[in-house]
Amino acid sequence: MLLQLPTENIPIQEISIHKNVKLFIKREDLIHPQISGNKYWKLFYNINHYLEKNPEKPYIITFGGAFSNHIAAVSAVGNLAGIPTLGIIRGEELEHKWRDNPTLLFAKRNGMNLKFVTREEYRHKEKLTEFLQQEFPDALVVPEGGTNEDAVEGVKMMLNEQTKDFDYLCTAVGTGGTIAGISKFCEENQKVIGCKVVDDASLENKISELTLKQNFNLIDSCFGGYGKISDENIRFINDFKEKYDIPLEPIYTGKMMQKVVELIEEGYFPENSRILCFHTGGLQGIEGANLLLEKQNRNLII
Ligand SMILES: Cc1ncc(COP(=O)(O)O)c(C=O)c1O
């Protein structure tokens, strides 16, 4: 059972970056050492609703790429709750290389079984899900990134009395569950900015279906494509860490913060706006990113 954590205690830190607006970051990354940020909330009802049904032999199956924060989080839940887990991983070439990948190694150490599939097979996840649900009728099959209606309900817990005090709420967008939850449960006067790190034209509709509101705006924050790490972003992340002592990672939160700062400098936000960015965690990904950067003889993330 995942416990409801005391969300009122999560720090909101000010980032003094520009005189015209007030920028803050809510440290959801501090919520849990292994199931950090939005992952905790997206899994909260998925897992608790499943366990309430008292499956005889609980089993959790999910999907993800080689560096997936979601795979890491589900494996940690499985380990903590004593539930066996299976991760369907994109890329059959990883079958013999998973020990070199810190995320997959972490998942394995948490007892997760890994099944590697080709990119083509992975693209047809709906078929895979159907097949898995037939093969394991008692299992909980969580979609990629954990995004579904239960996830959206869970994200409500990222909002509280303190978050009502902001004009803009910003988050990184991957599969869309987090922004859908923020958009669904925020105040009527608040605007939601989604920094889209994936080039996926279907996201807007998917999010609209989950939130049923139109208070959000998606802004391209791919910076070269999903998972691509630019030198400029590494510099931004390292500067941010030095100035504010807040770590960011290069796939989601680093890109979101860089984009929000760009928007502030372009004058996107009206003067005196109060802007809140959600730090959605994912810091486990830094180690894997640094291994890749090292191979390319590039600067590392500190
Ligand atoms: C660290 C981090 N931030 C943001 C997101 C984006 O969340 P969502 O997939 O709900 O859009 C993810 C993906 O789950 C993530 O791992």
The ligand as an SDF file (V2000), in Angstrom:
LIG
                    3D

 16 16  0  0  0  0  0  0  0  0999 V2000
   10.9390   13.6830  -14.0760 C   0  0  0  0  0  0  0  0  0  0  0  0
    9.7050   13.7110  -14.9100 C   0  0  0  0  0  0  0  0  0  0  0  0
    9.0830   14.8880  -15.0800 N   0  0  0  0  0  0  0  0  0  0  0  0
    7.9830   14.9930  -15.8420 C   0  0  0  0  0  0  0  0  0  0  0  0
    7.4500   13.8890  -16.4730 C   0  0  0  0  0  0  0  0  0  0  0  0
    6.2670   14.0730  -17.3480 C   0  0  0  0  0  0  0  0  0  0  0  0
    5.1290   13.5300  -16.7850 O   0  0  0  0  0  0  0  0  0  0  0  0
    3.9470   13.0080  -17.7020 P   0  0  0  0  0  0  0  0  0  0  0  0
    4.4570   11.7490  -18.3620 O   0  0  0  0  0  0  0  0  0  0  0  0
    2.8430   12.7450  -16.7610 O   0  0  0  0  0  0  0  0  0  0  0  0
    3.6540   14.0480  -18.7110 O   0  0  0  0  0  0  0  0  0  0  0  0
    8.0530   12.6420  -16.3060 C   0  0  0  0  0  0  0  0  0  0  0  0
    7.4980   11.4180  -16.8950 C   0  0  0  0  0  0  0  0  0  0  0  0
    6.8030   10.7350  -16.1960 O   0  0  0  0  0  0  0  0  0  0  0  0
    9.2110   12.5410  -15.5100 C   0  0  0  0  0  0  0  0  0  0  0  0
    9.8560   11.3840  -15.3280 O   0  0  0  0  0  0  0  0  0  0  0  0
  1  2  1  0
  2  3  1  0
  2 15  2  0
  3  4  2  0
  4  5  1  0
  5  6  1  0
  5 12  2  0
  6  7  1  0
  7  8  1  0
  8  9  2  0
  8 10  1  0
  8 11  1  0
 12 13  1  0
 12 15  1  0
 13 14  2  0
 15 16  1  0
M  END
$$$$
